[in-house]
Amino acid sequence: MPNRLLLLLAALLVPVPAWAQPELPVVRAGSRLVTIVDGPHVMKNIWYVMPEKSPDVYYVEIPRRPHTVTFTTDRESIAFDVSFGSVHRFIVRLEDGREGLTEIRTEFKTGPVMSRAAGASPGPPSIPFTLGDNDKIYVDGRLNGGAPLRLQVDFGAGGTIVKKASVPKANLTFDATITLRNSDGVNVVPASSTNELVVHDLRWRGVHVAQADNMTWREDGIVGNLLFRDKVVEVDYDRMRLTVHDALPDLPAGAWTREEVFLDGGTVPFIRGRLAVGGAVRDGWFMLDTGAYTSILHSDLLSPSAKFRQELRGLVGAGKGPILHVAGRTFAGTNYSVRLFDGDVSSLGLLGSDVLKRFNWILDNQQGAAYFRPSVRMADPWRNPERLVVRAAALLTPLMAVAAAWLIRRRRRRL
């Protein structure tokens, strides 16, 4: 009897892997690529099964909003109802028998920590901003106690970036590199992992900063929505203030239009909208991109050459461009650029500052919603240097064709 008791105790003391203790659900997969649906956000083949990671962690994009997250392999799918703080584990079993322990965490990744200066005025912090000649939002700030910096507030950016020429003013110490995707393409750039940023009476510690060289003379750097995660951000173009709320303020009934939001990567906001090109109408998602001065549209019916032809027809009053339906408003005759269609029918492109400035808007990062009401800039004329260039080219092209035909005819007469 004593021997049996000792054996039982020994068995209980043998360590068992944490993931093996409860019986975890298993999803079979032939391919390592997995599609994730996080609330309304469908991410096709975004996840790559890595058995060497144990666990491989997926962070829910909007942790405070209860919703469903689904992982779908080429064989099966599994869904979990998530709420703030919940953790869900399962196993992806590949054809070769290897298993990838996967964990869904309904929490925020480690990021910048915001605080407010002592003696700040009561009420939510409100940061004054200016609009550039490109309609983009600019605020004044400092990094690491350095010289004043002019920072562009770009809700389409994933983090904080400093222009290469402005690095000395930011007192940066580079201790890593990251892969940065921007208008310069995909590049490995220097990065600094721990910095302090001050804007008005707000201070962020633990700010990761990357170096880039795709900015203009207007700004020293870019800050994005990552600074305002788990906050509610109000952009008021009437008062030229950016206000940071701890919770959604009371909004008068009927005064605001609500749109659903997903946060790509937990940071970059997208809202529902509609894009009409000719007779084709498509519902989908627009990125809120204050870092773009004009909208960049995404459709299989749009291309640079199609835009050129549309501008050519517009010279005689026959051109009809794309129509945007956003936040209860319809915009025709907008300026736009074109992104080549990649097959994703849910992506309508991005809304630039020339559209966004026409609203005062509130982004609720906590519950995944945005609220819009018209600003004093709703009736501003559309302006875009690119449109002037395209129309000039469209006007010159037939003239050059006529001139070429005249020269050919003249030469033939001489012969």
C-alpha positions, 0 to 999 in steps of 0.5 A: 500500500505505501508503494502504491501511494508513492507511485501515485504521488510521483505521477502527480508530480510529473510535469505536464505541458500547460497546453496538454492539461485540458483537452484542447479543440483541434482544427485540421489543416493541409495548408499553413495559411489560415483566414481570420475573421475578427468581428467584421474584418475578414483577413484572407490567408493572413495567418501562417501556422508555426508549430515552432511557436508555442503558443503562437499568439493572435491579439484581437483587434478591438479587445473591449468589444465583445464579438466573434473571432473565427480561424478557417483553414483549408479543411475546417474552422473554429470560432470563439466568442471573445470578451475583454481579458478572455484567452482561447487556445486550440491546436492546428494539426497539419497533415504531417502530424505537426501541431501548432498551439494557437492562442487568441488573446483579448487584450492589448499588446504592449504599447505607449503609455499615456499620461497627462502633465501635472496642473493640466486644465480639467476636462479631456485633453484637447490638442490644438492642430493646424491644417497644412496646404495639403489639408493634413493635420499637424501638431507640435511636439518633442521627443526625448526632450529635444527640439520642437518637432512638427508632427503630422497626425496620420490615422493611416500610419501604424506607428511613430516615424521620424524623418531622417533629416530630423533625427538629431532634433529627436534625440533618438538612439537606434537599437534595432531595425524594422521592416517598414512599408510606406510610399517608398516601398518595403525597406529595413530601417533603423528603429528606436525602442524606448522614447518619450513623446510630449504633445501639448499636455500629454506625455507618452512613454515607451514609444517605438520610433522608426526612421523614414525618408519619404516625408516632405519639408512640412513635417519632422515626423508622423504619429498615428492612432497607436497613441490613442488605443483604448481611447476615443478620439475626436477630430474637430475641424471647426475648432481645430482641436483633437480631443482625447476622451476616456469614453464616448461622450454623450452625443445629441440624438440625430446629430451624428451618423454612426459607422462601424469600424474595424482597426487593421492590426489593432490600429488603422481604422476602416469604416463602411462605405459605398463606391459607385463607378459607372453603373457598378455599385460596391459596398465595402471598407474605406481606410480613414487616412488623414496622411493622404491629401486625396482619396485613393480608390480601389476598383476593377473598373478604375485605372490610371488610363480610365481616369485619364479618359474620364478627365478627357470626357470631362473637358466637354462636360461628359465625364462622370467620375466615381461617386463616394457614399460615406457617413450618410453623404454622397460625394461626386466630382471628388479628386482621387488617385487610383490603386491597381485592383488586387482582387479584394472586392471588400476594399474600396480604397482610402479616404484622404484629408480632402474628404475627411476635413468635411466632417467633424468625427469621433473614432471610438477605438474601444467599441469599434465605431466612428461618428460623423457630422458635417464640418464648416468645410463641407462645401469647400471646393475640391482641389488637387494639383494632380487633376490639373496635370491630368486635364492639361495632359488630356487637353494637350494630347488631341492637340499634339495628335492634330499637329502630328497629323498636319506634319505628316500630311505636309511631308507627303505633299513635299514628296 
